[in-house]
Amino acid sequence: MNSERRQFKIYGPPHFVPTWEKFLEICERDGQSASSLIRIWVEGYVHRKDPGNPQRPITAYAPGHEDEYARMQQ
């Protein structure tokens, strides 16, 4: 495992600053790492979207199939 750490920057409009500051405040209050929460979100997003085909499989419309349940949860 590579122990090298990288720093990333995000940009947002000025009206986003209070929301970002509130997020950091809540993370500190809850004892959570803001970076960790963002990494978890990004990993989940990639997992849901990769490999990139936005179409649902036809099995999502088959009654009783596990894909149908997943479709209904979204």
PLY file of the C-alpha trace (Angstrom):
ply
format ascii 1.0
element vertex 74
property float x
property float y
property float z
element edge 73
property int vertex1
property int vertex2
end_header
0.00 0.00 0.00
1.30 3.42 -0.94
1.40 5.76 2.04
1.74 8.84 -0.16
-1.06 11.29 0.54
-2.46 13.72 -1.97
-4.37 16.89 -1.44
-7.33 17.82 -3.63
-9.22 21.08 -3.88
-12.87 21.66 -4.57
-14.41 24.86 -5.79
-17.84 26.23 -5.07
-19.72 29.46 -5.58
-19.67 32.08 -2.81
-23.16 31.10 -1.61
-21.84 27.57 -0.88
-19.32 28.80 1.72
-21.80 28.83 4.66
-22.91 25.30 3.79
-19.30 24.11 3.63
-18.47 25.75 6.95
-21.55 24.17 8.56
-20.48 20.78 7.15
-17.03 21.15 8.75
-18.61 22.26 12.03
-20.94 19.25 12.08
-18.07 16.88 11.25
-16.03 18.26 14.13
-18.99 18.06 16.50
-19.67 14.45 15.50
-16.00 13.45 15.60
-16.03 12.63 11.89
-13.36 13.35 9.34
-14.71 15.56 6.56
-12.17 14.02 4.20
-13.30 10.52 5.14
-16.96 11.36 4.52
-16.14 12.84 1.13
-14.04 9.80 0.19
-16.90 7.48 1.20
-19.34 9.48 -0.93
-16.99 9.50 -3.94
-16.34 5.75 -3.66
-20.08 5.07 -3.49
-20.76 7.34 -6.45
-18.11 5.62 -8.56
-19.41 2.20 -7.50
-22.95 3.14 -8.59
-21.93 4.78 -11.87
-19.04 2.62 -13.08
-18.62 1.33 -15.81
-20.81 4.12 -17.09
-23.85 2.56 -18.71
-26.73 4.63 -17.33
-29.37 2.21 -18.60
-31.06 -0.15 -16.21
-30.82 -3.82 -17.07
-34.00 -5.33 -18.47
-34.15 -7.53 -15.36
-34.98 -4.39 -13.37
-38.48 -4.67 -14.83
-38.91 -8.39 -14.20
-41.31 -8.93 -11.29
-39.57 -10.41 -8.27
-36.03 -10.09 -9.64
-33.45 -8.55 -7.28
-32.78 -5.79 -9.83
-36.44 -4.76 -9.61
-36.06 -4.20 -5.88
-32.92 -2.10 -6.45
-34.73 -0.02 -9.08
-37.61 0.65 -6.70
-35.22 1.84 -3.98
-33.82 4.65 -6.16
0 1
1 2
2 3
3 4
4 5
5 6
6 7
7 8
8 9
9 10
10 11
11 12
12 13
13 14
14 15
15 16
16 17
17 18
18 19
19 20
20 21
21 22
22 23
23 24
24 25
25 26
26 27
27 28
28 29
29 30
30 31
31 32
32 33
33 34
34 35
35 36
36 37
37 38
38 39
39 40
40 41
41 42
42 43
43 44
44 45
45 46
46 47
47 48
48 49
49 50
50 51
51 52
52 53
53 54
54 55
55 56
56 57
57 58
58 59
59 60
60 61
61 62
62 63
63 64
64 65
65 66
66 67
67 68
68 69
69 70
70 71
71 72
72 73
